């Protein structure tokens, strides 16, 4: 051997068939123990997941939003940022769509919901939600302060609306195993009914049949007895071939119960009452209203608080945040039927808690003159006009 030849170092080669965890995170694919790699788009194919994300995001976006003074006693009607959220965030996105998509991103992606505020002379003129990955965020290792980039260009944090999820991970990521099991069950049910809702079986061939004959018999069996329109056909077997069907085991027999349990697991992950995912086994007339209140208090309220803070940081400059806040109107979710509302408003007016014009504003009616007086309309202290007989008696 030539004495000056160099020893080559072995290079470790890794195939894309088994990528590492960090590579899966870059492409948005999360492996699960159930054997499937769940991207956010694949997870949305589970109806319970898409329903939970929709009910949270659409409920938050449907509420009225306004800017108020720091003590919340005055509504600021001329704020340019709130005008974008109440009307059009930009030329192709409404304020409703923007808030809904921000919440959806926070529920789906660990980076959270991100949007860029375009300012002209310090005032916001449009809000743009870029596609996932365009806006990147990094955190200081000591303080946790975020810094942002748009297409790898630094962007001031004051121009970014950032809605973050608890624990720094989205509910979809934290519940990936439960969602993976539900996803596998969906595919299993599809395959089962794709074969006529029958369990698979085995073809038993007598000795002496060659490999080619076995392949032809199996192909003919599949072509005749598997598929959507194969149910009810008569099986014809040749040369002593026997078909032995597989029986359903205990797990398969409880397949429906297992699928219902996964709905409950997904509801727990997103903190949504099961009845709002249309799992109605335990829903009654008496507890449905209570579960609706729990949805507002324990599920939606934390997201609304986070939204209010994120919008306040992104729409108001540092000196403006001292005397301005953003608030969602929760009354739309707690509004009762008209008969109940009328009874409550009448009771509040009678007790002089509110005046008639305030009660009319709750019903969307215009005020009238004298409606600012706090008086009980059920008790009148003014003298009634005298009737005809009383006038004659007084004259006599």
Buried (B, 14 or more C-beta within 10 A) or exposed (E): EEEEEEEEEEEEEEEEEEBEEEEBEEEBBBBBEBEBBBBBEBBBBBBBBEBBBBBBBBBBBEBEBBBBEEEEEEEBEEBBBBBBBBEBBBEEBBBBBBBBBBBBBBBBBBBBBBBBBEBEEEEBEBBBBEEBEBBBBEEEEEEEEBBBBBEEEEBEBBBBBBBBBEEEBBBBBBBBBBBBBBBBBBEBBEEBEEBBEBEEBEEEBEEEBEEEBEEEBEEEBEEEBEEEEBEEEEEEEEEEBEEEEEEEEEEEEEBEEBBBBBBBBBBEBBBBBBBBBEBEEEBEEEEEEEBBEBBBEEBBBEBBEBBBBBBBBBBBBEEBEEEBBBBBEBEEBEEEEEEEBEEEBBEBBEEEEBBBBBBBEBEEEEEEEEBEEEBEEEEEEEEEEEEEEEEEEEEE
